[in-house]
């Protein structure tokens, strides 16, 4: 069980307050008692050791004992855009991208997309980001960006970024790619279950993206995205 808890506001004083789902989990699932020590993180890189001082109906008060900036991030920007799969596969995808160190996740709107990135779905995925960060001891939260249309995403790559779009049957393999630069990092794009259209792939390559083949088997959306993220995380470290 996780003994790490997310605090929405940066901790700058000697006192901290947990509220909402985090307070509920600590009080009613973990059944904490006054005097117990836990780890807090604020999503911006800080990690804090804190002691429970008061348990209230909807909040928990804590005394901050020590603070430190603990960096467990990939040393370059890592952005992944995905046309969302259906149902619980979205949550699985987000969890794995958090574990692999993805900096920013962008839900994409594509011609053959099967799941719409609604406000409710994005809110649920935001909670999954927090839970995954607690589990993997990451102190920065992966950003879930506003949904973007395919052409908008491929036209907004950061200068110097290694830009990759997954598409079966391409000549380029991951093993043939150069390591990304620390400044530019990696931008990776994965289409929907039905695949990207020829027009979408062409638009990406004309915009400077490299279409890469991920092997002889056809991968699910979430598998392709985690493969790209895992490769980027390893070669960038």
SEDREN-556413 format. One line per field, with one value per residue (C-alpha): x, y, z; residue in one letter; residue number from 1. Coordinates in steps of 0.1 Angstrom, whole numbers, always signed. Example, Ala and Ser with C-alpha at 12.3 -4.5 7.8 and 13.67 -1.06 7.14 Angstrom:
<nodes>
u (+123_+137)
v (-45_-11)
w (+78_+71)
resn (a_s)
resi (1_2)
</nodes>
This chain:
<nodes>
u (+0_+12_+22_+26_-1_-6_-11_-27_-10_+28_+39_+57_+50_+56_+19_+1_-35_-49_-84_-107_-98_-63_-77_-104_-78_-55_-82_-106_-86_-53_-69_-42_-37_-22_+15_+20_+45_+38_+53_+37_+44_+31_+34_+60_+91_+91_+88_+80_+81_+51_+35_-3_-13_-51_-78_-109_-141_-130_-94_-61_-36_+1_+33_+61_+92_+115_+114_+136_+136_+137_+141_+130_+122_+134_+162_+144_+108_+87_+54_+30_-1_-27_-61_-77_-87_-120_-130_-105_-77_-75_-67_-41_-25_-22_-8_+20_+29_+33_+55_+77_+82_+61_+60_+29_+0_-22_-55_-58_-88_-82_-103_-109_-109_-133_-134_-140_-118_-148_-143_-155_-130_-101_-110_-109_-76_-63_-70_-52_-21_-21_-25_+2_+26_+20_+28_+59_+73_+73_+72_+60_+26_+23_+4_-28_-32_-64_-74_-59_-68_-42_-30_-26_-6_+19_+24_+33_+65_+91_+123_+148_+124_+127_+92_+79_+46_+38_+26_+28_+48_+73_+110_+123_+127_+132_+167_+177_+168_+192_+191_+170_+186_+182_+167_+143_+133_+108_+73_+55_+21_-1_-33_-66_-76_-84_-51_-41_-53_-27_-35_-27_+6_+15_+7_+30_+59_+56_+57_+90_+79_+94_+70_+83_+74_+71_+75_+58_+27_-1_-1_-31_-31_-19_+8_+22_+22_+39_+65_+74_+75_+96_+121_+123_+127_+156_+176_+172_+185)
v (+0_+35_+58_+87_+113_+142_+177_+200_+232_+236_+232_+263_+263_+238_+227_+208_+198_+168_+170_+151_+116_+117_+125_+99_+73_+81_+83_+56_+31_+33_+42_+65_+77_+109_+107_+85_+97_+97_+112_+141_+153_+184_+174_+201_+181_+184_+155_+160_+139_+148_+137_+135_+160_+161_+140_+160_+150_+159_+169_+158_+182_+174_+188_+189_+174_+177_+187_+179_+182_+146_+143_+110_+125_+115_+141_+155_+164_+134_+142_+114_+121_+93_+88_+73_+36_+25_+22_+11_+8_+46_+44_+16_+37_+67_+47_+32_+66_+81_+52_+56_+93_+109_+147_+155_+134_+148_+131_+133_+136_+116_+104_+69_+77_+55_+73_+110_+128_+142_+164_+136_+112_+136_+143_+105_+102_+131_+111_+81_+103_+110_+74_+63_+90_+78_+42_+48_+75_+102_+137_+156_+149_+141_+169_+159_+185_+197_+175_+184_+177_+156_+184_+208_+184_+175_+212_+222_+202_+218_+229_+200_+174_+139_+134_+99_+86_+49_+32_-4_-13_+16_+11_+29_+8_+21_+6_+29_+62_+86_+94_+125_+157_+168_+201_+189_+155_+132_+137_+105_+100_+69_+67_+49_+13_+15_+31_+65_+73_+76_+114_+117_+98_+119_+151_+141_+131_+163_+182_+166_+135_+101_+72_+42_+5_-12_-48_-75_-77_-52_-36_-21_+16_+15_-11_+10_+41_+25_+9_+43_+59_+31_+33_+71_+68_+44_+61_+95_+84)
w (+0_-8_+20_-3_-6_-30_-18_-44_-32_-29_+7_+19_+56_+84_+83_+55_+50_+31_+18_-7_-19_-3_+31_+28_+18_+46_+73_+62_+42_+59_+92_+102_+138_+151_+153_+122_+96_+58_+27_+9_-27_-44_-81_-87_-76_-38_-14_+23_+54_+76_+109_+113_+140_+137_+120_+112_+94_+59_+63_+79_+94_+93_+106_+79_+94_+63_+27_-3_-41_-53_-91_-107_-141_-176_-184_-215_-225_-234_-251_-262_-283_-285_-301_-270_-269_-253_-216_-189_-215_-212_-175_-181_-207_-185_-156_-177_-193_-158_-148_-179_-172_-199_-193_-213_-226_-254_-264_-302_-324_-356_-385_-372_-335_-314_-281_-275_-249_-229_-198_-176_-191_-188_-151_-144_-162_-141_-110_-125_-130_-92_-83_-106_-94_-58_-68_-88_-65_-91_-77_-108_-123_-159_-176_-194_-221_-238_-267_-301_-337_-355_-378_-348_-328_-356_-364_-329_-323_-301_-318_-319_-308_-322_-337_-342_-355_-351_-383_-395_-426_-424_-433_-402_-370_-335_-334_-363_-346_-330_-293_-286_-274_-238_-250_-277_-263_-279_-294_-302_-318_-319_-340_-332_-332_-369_-377_-391_-426_-454_-454_-417_-420_-451_-432_-404_-426_-446_-412_-404_-384_-389_-394_-375_-376_-342_-353_-373_-350_-350_-315_-296_-292_-255_-263_-291_-269_-240_-263_-277_-243_-229_-257_-253_-215_-219_-247_-231_-197)
resn (x_x_x_x_x_x_x_x_x_x_x_x_x_x_x_x_x_x_x_x_x_x_x_x_x_x_x_x_x_x_x_x_x_x_x_x_x_x_x_x_x_x_x_x_x_x_x_x_x_x_x_x_x_x_x_x_x_x_x_x_x_x_x_x_x_x_x_x_x_x_x_x_x_x_x_x_x_x_x_x_x_x_x_x_x_x_x_x_x_x_x_x_x_x_x_x_x_x_x_x_x_x_x_x_x_x_x_x_x_x_x_x_x_x_x_x_x_x_x_x_x_x_x_x_x_x_x_x_x_x_x_x_x_x_x_x_x_x_x_x_x_x_x_x_x_x_x_x_x_x_x_x_x_x_x_x_x_x_x_x_x_x_x_x_x_x_x_x_x_x_x_x_x_x_x_x_x_x_x_x_x_x_x_x_x_x_x_x_x_x_x_x_x_x_x_x_x_x_x_x_x_x_x_x_x_x_x_x_x_x_x_x_x_x_x_x_x_x_x_x_x_x_x_x_x_x_x_x_x_x_x_x_x_x_x_x_x)
resi (1_2_3_4_5_6_7_8_9_10_11_12_13_14_15_16_17_18_19_20_21_22_23_24_25_26_27_28_29_30_31_32_33_34_35_36_37_38_39_40_41_42_43_44_45_46_47_48_49_50_51_52_53_54_55_56_57_58_59_60_61_62_63_64_65_66_67_68_69_70_71_72_73_74_75_76_77_78_79_80_81_82_83_84_85_86_87_88_89_90_91_92_93_94_95_96_97_98_99_100_101_102_103_104_105_106_107_108_109_110_111_112_113_114_115_116_117_118_119_120_121_122_123_124_125_126_127_128_129_130_131_132_133_134_135_136_137_138_139_140_141_142_143_144_145_146_147_148_149_150_151_152_153_154_155_156_157_158_159_160_161_162_163_164_165_166_167_168_169_170_171_172_173_174_175_176_177_178_179_180_181_182_183_184_185_186_187_188_189_190_191_192_193_194_195_196_197_198_199_200_201_202_203_204_205_206_207_208_209_210_211_212_213_214_215_216_217_218_219_220_221_222_223_224_225_226_227_228_229_230_231_232_233_234_235_236_237)
</nodes>
